[in-house]
Amino acid sequence: MAKKQKKIKLLLVILVAILLTGFKEASEVKIYVNGKRIKSDQPPIIKTSRTL
């Protein structure tokens, strides 16, 4: 019985961790050059680890 309760608790912890990290809102991409923020006409996007 104790093993079954441990498995259920572990499953719940994993499920909560997935739910908390899986639905994170995407943040705005900001561009900085030499410590100064750059404003652009189009919002920047990140594709394959590169800012476009």
C-alpha positions in Angstrom: 0.0 0.0 0.0 2.8 2.4 0.8 4.5 1.8 -2.5 1.3 2.6 -4.3 0.9 5.9 -2.4 4.5 6.9 -3.3 3.9 6.2 -7.0 0.7 8.3 -6.9 2.5 11.1 -5.2 5.4 11.0 -7.6 3.0 11.0 -10.6 1.2 14.0 -9.2 4.4 15.9 -8.7 5.5 15.2 -12.3 2.1 16.2 -13.6 2.1 19.5 -11.7 5.6 20.2 -12.9 4.6 19.6 -16.5 1.5 21.7 -16.3 3.3 24.6 -14.6 6.1 24.8 -17.2 4.1 23.8 -20.3 1.7 26.7 -20.3 4.2 29.5 -19.9 3.3 32.7 -21.8 5.8 33.7 -24.5 7.7 36.8 -23.5 8.5 39.8 -25.8 11.9 39.6 -27.5 14.0 42.6 -26.9 17.2 43.6 -28.7 20.2 45.2 -27.0 23.4 46.4 -28.6 26.2 47.7 -26.3 23.7 48.0 -23.5 21.1 50.1 -25.4 17.8 48.8 -26.5 17.1 48.9 -30.2 13.6 49.7 -31.5 12.5 48.1 -34.7 9.6 48.5 -37.1 8.7 44.8 -36.9 8.9 42.8 -33.7 12.0 40.6 -33.5 11.6 36.9 -33.5 13.9 34.1 -32.5 14.4 31.2 -35.0 17.0 28.5 -34.5 18.8 30.5 -31.8 19.1 33.6 -34.0 17.3 36.9 -33.6 15.6 38.1 -36.8 
